[in-house]
Structure formats: structure tokens, C-alpha cells
Amino acid sequence: MAELVYTRLQDHPRETYFATSGALIVGRIDCICPDPPPAEQWGWGMSLDIGALPFRRGGVAPSREGAAAALGEAWAQWKAWAGLRDIEAISP
């Protein structure tokens, strides 16, 4: 599996990013309260309905980096649950 890549949606009213791994949309993070820290809040969510049982996770973090880290941890949990692992990049 490839590492997560975050792509910002340009035409969205809030700061929002989709997280993808290769062609798979893994989840998203959204700025739900843009106030300066400590009031700033980011929501994150992941819903992968691949296989017999859906795998859903989500929550709130105090920063974009925190939301990305939480989504990354949920992604790692899903890969372990699915029996998948990251592959090393092939060098030419």
C-alpha cells in the first residue's frame, strides 16, 4: 500500500483535505473551528467498506497535524486488520 497523500479541496468553504493511498480514498480531514489555538478544531474520518465488514473511525483533534496523525493511525489499524503492509519503493 502507498503512504497517505493529502489533497486540499480548493472550492470548499472550509479547509478540507482528502486522504488517498494510490487510487483509494481513505478519508478526509476538515477544519471545523478555525479559531486560533486552543479553540481550533479539526475533524477526521475514515470509512472503508472493503470486504465483509465496514471499517469506520473518526474523531476530533486540536490541529490539522493531529487530525492527520489520528487518520494515519486508523489507516495503520485498517491495514493490519486487512492483512496488508506497506511495500518498499522499487529502485531503478
Secondary structure, DSSP 8 states (H G I E B T S, - for coil): ----EEEE-TT-SS-EEEEEETTEEEEEEEEEE-SSTTS-EEEEEEEE--SSS-EEEEEEESSHHHHHHHHHHHHHHHHHHHT---------
